[in-house]
């Protein structure tokens, strides 16, 4: 019996092609939206030129009226005739007819944008809030170092000797590539950044500005006050970092650990698990495995240090200090699942957390201190060691790998400043401990004050904990110079977090294994169904080739991640190849088995299998580039679904009835597409 003539276009195929087209357009938009810098030097512009136009800025209290534009500055002011670069500028307008002194906000980092400040609404009631993009991060030139990113992503252990060697080599290669591409690396320094701020102040017509800075941004605020004291009216520094302190010194870190140990000793739940928290942290080894999953010791120690920076869950979420401490106490009692989670999170987060070229350029501000520190014995015998400093500085070799600049030694020591300055510190801050500011900076501030907030950590804690109290402290000081921290209450450290890392780790593993197993089971059951019944039913096929592919693709990726974690330690978990194959292969096979008919000729089936796999693999690979992980997983699934379905649809439309053989031996029905 001859099968019915094949109709190239049916209603179902038109709908399917429309959906595929929309998916492709969406992925294309994501690719184009995320590519390239949106900041460029306008034609005919000159140094110091600022162009602004009305815009809106999103804050935690909604959209605020603002002005957005571009500031043009020399790349290297030490060289006559230096080329021009462009920086973004946003002025969030004050919500008053008579605004006070405007605020320049300075983000930390290094290597983090200065253009994101949702808390601007806390300051904009009575003054303009100005964000000037950081050169090397936000402007027309970015010091991106994919070489360093790749070395970190492929590290068997982020703190291992081979990894450190790879980082140093990668920084050197990045610097050489940037210079050969025309970038003058001598212009990317903190004094140059300060001169950008001063150029913005002049272009905006402000007589004075106030500064609100945090973490590494406080170093920029210090240099601004030293370099242009008449331009700065008042300065608030949150989580203060004086010169020489981009390195984390083990002795000072030990002091912070003992603060937590003291709090633990007075907490019933914590003291019941350890006689001395400091001793437990020092003596507990990092296990090599949790069940069948490897744990990377260096990753854990780096993640631990960063996890201990913030004390409030609102600021740090799953890596807050109480959760990090809980994970170590659990490991000391035989459950290392939380340390495994830290190991995996470190491998995923740190390679892309910063613009590494900017980190290297800013690190040269402390080049002299780094050379002294790494030339001697460091970290031995301390509670946490110095894994984090060694990681960020490539064991000190970043100083020699990145070229020296004319500003390296200009502000390597603290200078006296008479600018009224408020230092705000959390007494549990590991990154910028309050004693560092008290000893190293406060004596050089005749008009300086320090507020130490009990049981709080780094800058994120300040913004997250009791926002009204923090806003009152900052706004009162900027308006009058008066220090009023009376609205703060003491944060209570909860050593029994509701969702500890050990529980999160077990949930993550359960989901990974369950979805990966579901994908494998589907790969077994679909061919069996086709073998027994001839093909998948029309409605089932439509469901499988649409919504079902989300589950299949996600399970495939998680299965690939499990394989990489257990057997391929140098394969990046966010690898485009891993993502493309682990998503594309199961999606392509699923599309094929939901499409094929047992009675079709071997040639038709082979062509369909090749088309479904090729379309899904190429679609997953392209979709993976449309967005960063974890969103890239969804875009890869969308790309794989679009590619696999598109090619089998095209095959259906061009396939002739003669391609179907032996109609008398099997029931043949039109394609479900």
N, C-alpha and C positions, 0 to 999 in steps of 0.2 A: 504493500500500500504506500503510495507516494505521500509524503508529509505536505501540509499546506504551504503555499508560497510564503516566503519570508517577507514581511513588511518592514522596510528600513526604519520608518518612524511610526511609533505608536504613542498613545497618550502617556503610558507609563515611562517610556524612554524619554519623551520630552521633559517630563517632570524630573527624571533622574539626571538628565543632562543639565537642566536648569540649576538643580541643587549643586551638582559638581562645579558648574561655572561660578556660582556664588562662593563656594569654598575656595576655589582658585583665586578669585578676585580678593577675598579676605586675606589669604596668605600673601598675595602680592602686595597688598596694602601694608601689612605688618612688616614685610621685608623692606619696603621703601621708606616707611615711617621710621624705622630704626637704623637706617643707614646714613652715614655722613653727618657732619656738623651743620647745625642750623645757623651758625655764627660765621660771618665772613667780613672782610674789610671792604667797605663800600668803595666804589670807584671814585677816585679823586680825593679820598679822605686824607686828613692830616693828623698828626699825633695830638692827642688831647680832645679830639672831636667826639661829641656825644650826641647821638640821635635817639629820640624817644617818641613813642606814640602811645595813646591810651590802651590799656589792656585790663585784665582782671587776674587776680592772684588767689589761688585756693588756700584757705587756712582752715584750722580746726573749728572755726566759727563761721565757715562759709566763704563765699567769694568776696574779695575786697577790691575796690577800685585801685588801679595801679598804673604806672607808666613802664613800658618795656622798651628796651633798645640796645644799642651797641656803643661801646667805648673803644676808640682806636688808640693804641699805645705802641711805642717802640718795642721790638722784641728784646733788644739788649741796649740799655741806656748807656753802657760803658763804651759803646762803639758808635762813632759818628756815621750817619747814613744807614743805620740798622733798618731792616725791613719792618713794616708795620704788621701787627697782629690785632685781632678784635676780641673783645670780651663782652659777654652779655651783662646787662645792668637792669635790675628791676627795682623800682621805687614803689613800695606799698604806701598809699597815701594815708595820712593821719585823718582820723574821723573827728576833726574839730576845725573850726574856722581859724583858730590861732594856735598852730602847733608849736610844740617846744623844740628843743634841739634834736635834730634827726639822729637816728641810730644806724650805725653800720654794723651789720651782723657778720661774724666770722666763725665759720664752721670748723670743726676739728678734722682729724684725718691721721696722716696726710693721704692724698690721693682720693679725696671725697669732694663731691660738688659743694659749692657754696650757694647754690641757687634754690635749695629746698629748705623751707623754714615754715612749717605749718603753724608754729607757735607765734608767728609774726603778729597775729591778732591780739596777743597778750600785751604787746608794746604799742600797737598802732592807734590806740584810742586817743593819745595826745601827741603823737610825733610820727614823722615819716620813718619807715623802716626800709633801709637800702641794702640790696644784695648786689655785690660786684663779683662777677665770676672770677674764679682762680685761674691764672694763666697756667697752662699745661694740663688743666682738667676740664674747664668749662668753655674755653675759647676756641678760636679758629685753629689753634694748634693744640693737640692732645698728645701727651707723652705716653701713649699706649705702648705697652711692651708685651705683645703676644708671645714672645720668646720666654719671658718669665712666667706668664700664665701657663704656658704649655709645660714648662719644667715642673711647676708646682702640681699641675693636674696629673702628671705622669710619675710623681714621686712615690716610691714604695713606702716611704715614711717621710713626712714633711721635715722632720728634724734629723734625718739620716745623713751620714757623711757624703754619700753620693748625691743626694738631693741638694745639699748645701753647695757642693762643687758645681752642680748644674745651674743653680740660681746665679752664682757669681759669673759663670760663663754667659748665661742668658742676659744678665744686666749689661755686660760688656758688649755683647752682640747687638742689643737694643740700642745702646748709645751710639755705636758705630753706624747702624742703619739710619737712625734719626739724623745724625750729622751729615751723612752722605745724601740724605733727602733734603738738606738745606736748613735744618733746625739748628739754631744757635743755642746750644744747651747752657752756655754761660749766662743767658738771660733769665733762666728759670730758678729764681732764688726768692727767699722771703723778703729781702729789701726791695727787690723789683716788684713783688706783689704789693708791698706797702706803698710804693710809688704809684701803682695803679689805683689804689684807694684814694691817694691824695689827688690824683688827676681827676677821679670821679667827683670828689668833693668840690674841686674848683669848677668843674664843668656844670655841676648842679647848682652852683651859686651859694653854697652853704659857707657861713663864716666859721662855724665850729661843728664838730660832730661828736656824738658819744659812741662808744664801742661796747658791744656785747659779744664776748667771745667764749669759746669753750675748747678744752683739751689742746690739741696742737694749734688751734686757732688763737689761743692766748699768746703764743710766741709771736704771731703776727701783730697782735695788739700791743705787746711790749715794744716791738721794734717801731711801730707807728708812733707810740708815745715818745720814744727816745729820738726818733728821726724828725718828727714834726710836733713838738710839744705844744705849740701855739694852736694847732689845728684840733686838738682833742680836749674836750671840756671835762668829761668823766669817762671812766672805763670800768666795766664789770667783767671780771674774768671768772669763769666757771670751770673747775677742774684744771688747775693752773700748772703749766709746764715751763719752768724756767730753763735757761740755756744749760745744756749738758744732760738733759733728762728725757731725750728721746730713747735713751737706753733705760731699761728697767733693772735697777741694781738689786741683786738678791738679798742683801742685808735689809734694805727697806721693805722689800716684798715680805720677808720673814716677819717684820714688825706688823704688817697687815694681817698675816696669817694668825699671829698670836692674838690680835684683836678678836678675830672670829673664834679662836679657841677659848678666849675668856667668856664670850657670849654663850658658846656651846656649854661651857662648864656650869653656867647658871640656868640652862634650859633643860628641863627634865627629860624630854624626848631625845635630845642630842647627847646629853651626858650619859644616858643609859646605854648608848651604842659605842662610846669611846671614853676612856679615862682622860685622854688629852688629844684634842683634835689635831694639833700641830704634829704630835708624834705619829699619829695615824697617817696623816698625809705624807709624812716623810718616809715612813717605814713600809707602807703598802706598795708592793710592786704592781706594775701594770701587767695583767695576765696576757698571754699570747693569743688566747682564743676565748670566745664565748660560744659554747657548743661547737658548731662547725665553722664559725665566722671568725676570721683573723681580727685582732685588735692591734693597731699601730701605736706603739708607745709614745713616739714623738708627737703624733697627732693629738693624743689624749692630753699630754702636758701643755701643749699650746692652747688647746680648747679649754683646759682647766683654768689657765691664767686669764683668758678673755672672759670665761664664764664667771670668774670671781670679781670682775670689774664692777658689776652692778648688783645691788642688793635687793631690788624690788622686782617682782614678777611683771609688773606693768611696764617696766623699762626693758627687761631682758627676756621675758617669756620663758621658754623651756631651758635656756642656758643661764638663768639667774644664779647668783651665788648659792642660795639655799639648795637649789636643785643639783648644782655641781657638787656641793659638799655631800648631799645625800647619796649621790652616785658613788663617791669614794668610800663612804661608810658602808654602803651595800657591798662594794667590791672587797672591802676588808673582811666582810662576813660571808664571802663566797658567791656573791652575785655580781659579776662584772658587766651585766647588760648595759648599764648606764654609761660605762666607759666605752663600750663598743659604739653606742650612739654618738658620743663625743668624737670618737675617731672618724666616723663616717661624716658627721657634720663638718668637721674641720676640712676634710678632703673636698667637700662640695663648696664650702663657703669661701675659704681663704684665697684660692687662686684668682677669684674675680671680685674680691672685696674692695680693691683699691686700684687706682691708676698707678701702676708700679713705677713708671718713669718719674712721676711726681714724688712718690715716696723716696726714691733714690736722691732726687734733687734736694728735697727738704732735709733728708738725713745728713747731707753734707754740711748743714748748719751746725751739727754736732760732730763734725769729722775729727776734731782734735780730741774730744772726750772719748769718741769711739775707738780711736787708735790706742789711747792709753788703756782703755778697759780691755779690749780684746788682745792686747800685747801681753797681759798678765794672766794669772789663774783667775777664773771667774766661775761662780756658781757652785763650786765644789763644797759639799757639806751643807748647803742651804736646803730649806724645806722643799721648795719647788724647783730649785736649780735656776738656770737662765735660758731655758729652751726657747722661750718666746723672743728674747733679744737676739739670740743666735739665729733664729729663723728669719726675723725681719731684716737683720743686718748681714745675712749670709755669713755668719760667724765673723763679721767685721770686714769681709772682702768686698762689700758693696761700695766701700769708700774708695778702694783702688779701681773697682770696675767702672764706676761712674766718673766722668771727667771733673776735675776741679774747676771751680768758678771764681770770679773776682770777688764775690761777696762771702766766701766760705768762712772767713775768720772775722768778718766785720762786727758781728754781734754774738761772739762765742762766750762772752762774759756778761754778767748782769750789770746794768748801769743804773744810776739813780734817776728817778723820775718824780717830779712834783705834781704830776697829773693826779687828781683825786681818784683813787682806785679801790674797788671792792673785790677781794678775793673770796670766792665761795668754794668750799671743799666739802666732800663727804668723808667722814673719818674712816670709812671702810674702802675707800677708793684704792685699787691696786695700780691703776695706770698713772695717776697723778696724786699720790698721797699728800694729805694736808701738811705733814711735817716738812716735805720738800719745799712747799711754798713758804711756810713759816720761817724756815732756816735760810733758804736761798734767795727769796725775793722780797719779803715783807720788810726786812731791815733797810732796803734801798728805796722804800716808798714813804717819804715823810708824811704824805697825806693818804696813806694806805690803811685799810682795815681788812680783817679776815673774819669770816663767819664759817665755822665748822659745824656741819649738820650731822647729828647723831644717827648712826646706823644707816647711812646712805653711802652709795658708791660713786661711780663715775658720772659724767655729765647727763647721761640719759636718765639717771635717777632723779636729778634735779628737775628736769622738765616733766617727768611722769608723776612724781610724788607731790601731792598737795599743790597743784598748779596755782591756786589763788594765793597761797603763801609765797610762792616763788615770784609770781608777778608783782606782788606788793613789795617784796624785798628789792627787786630790780628797779621798778618804776619809782619807788620812794628815793632810792639813792640817786638815780639819774636826775630826778626833779630837784632835789634839795641837798644831796650829799649826806643825808641822814641814813643811818643803818638801822633797819627795823626787821629783825628775824623773829619777832614775837609770835607770829601766826603759825609757825612750824610746830608740829608735834613730833615726838621721837618715834621714828619708824620701829616697828616690832619685827624682828627677824623670825620668820616661821621656818624652823628646821624640819617641819613635817609637811612638805609641799603636797598639794592636793593631787597633782599629776606629776610624780617624780620621773626622772629620766629612765629609771628601770622599767616603769610601766609603759612609758612611751616607746622604749626600745622593743618591748614584747609586742605591743600593738603594731608597730612598724613591721616587725618580722612576720607576724601572723598575717597581716594584709599582703605582704610581698609573697609569702609562700602560697596563700590561698588563691590570689589572682594568677600567679604563675602556674599553679596546678590546674586552675580552671582553663587557662589557655591550652596547656598540654592535653588536658582531657578533651577539649573541643577538637583539637587536631586529630585525636583518635576516633571520636564518635562521628564526626561529619563524614569521613570516608566510609565508615562502616554503614552509615545510613544510606549513602549513595549506592554502596555495593548491594545492600539488601532490598532497597525500594526503587532503585533506578535514579532517583534524584530527590532533592529537598523540595518540600511543598512550596507553592508560590508565596504564601503569606510568611512562612518561616524564612524563606530566602530573602524577602524584602527586609524583615526585621534583622536578620543576621548581617546582611550587607550594609546596614545603616547603623542603628544604635548598638548592635552586637559588636561591631568593630571597635568601639570605644573600650569595651571591657577586654576584648582580645588584644588590642594594641597595648593597653596599659599593663595587662598581665605579661605580655611578651617583653616589654621593657623591663619590668621588675624581675622577670626571670633572667634577663641579660645582666642586670645589676647584681643579682645574686651570684651569677657565674663569675662576673668580674671580681666581686668581693672575695670569693673563695679560691679562685684559681688563677686570676690575672691581676695581681696587685698593682701593676704599672699601667693598666688601662684606665683612663679617666672615666669616672662614673657618669660624667656629662659628655662623653665622647660622641661626636656626630656620627662616627661609624657604628659605635655600639647602639646608639639610638636608632639609626636608620635600619640596621639589620634586625635588631630585636623587635622593632615595631613592624617594619616592612614585610619580613618573611611570614610571620603568622597572619598578618592582615591579608597579604596576597594569597596565601593558601586558603584562608577562610572564604575570600571572595570566589576563588576557584571552585571549592567544593559546594558552595551555595549556588553556583551557576551551572555546573556541569551536569550532563545527562549520561548515564551509564551506556546508553545505546548509541552514542555518537561515535564516529570513527576515531581511531587512535590518533590520526593527524589533527583532527579538530580538537581533541582533548589536550594533546601536547601543545598545540598553538595557544589554546586558552590558558593552560598552566603557565606557559612562558609569558603571555601577555599580563596575566594577573600579578605574577611575581615581579616582573619588570616594572609595571606601572606602580605597584605598591612600594617597591624598594626605592625607586627614583622619587616618588612623591614623599615618602618618609624622610629621605635625605634632604630634599629641598625644604620640606616643612620644618625640619629641625633647625634650619637657619633663620626661620622667620621670627623667632623669639628666644629669649634666654631660658635656661632651665629654671623652674619646672614647667613653665608655660610651653616650652619647646616640645614637651612630651605630647601635649594636646595638639599642637600644630603639626607635629610629625604624624600623629594618628589621622588628623584631617587630611594631610597630604597623601598618606598611604591609601586611605579610603577613596579619595578622589581619583588618584592615579590607577589603582587596581580596577575600580568600577568603570572608569572611563574606557580603558582598553578592551575590557570584555564587552562593553556596550558597542564599541566600534566593531569588534569582531562579530557580534550578533547582527549588526546592520549590514555587513558585507558578506556574511556567510550565506552560501547557497543551500537550498534544500538537499542537494545531492550529498552534502557533507554528512548527512544522517544516514547511517547504515542499518540494515536488518530491522526494519520497522515491525515485522511480524513477531519478533522475539522479545520486544520490550515496548512498553508504553512510552511514546515520545510526545512531549507537549512543548508548546512554544516557550522560549526563554522567559524567565520571570521578570526580566528587565523590560 
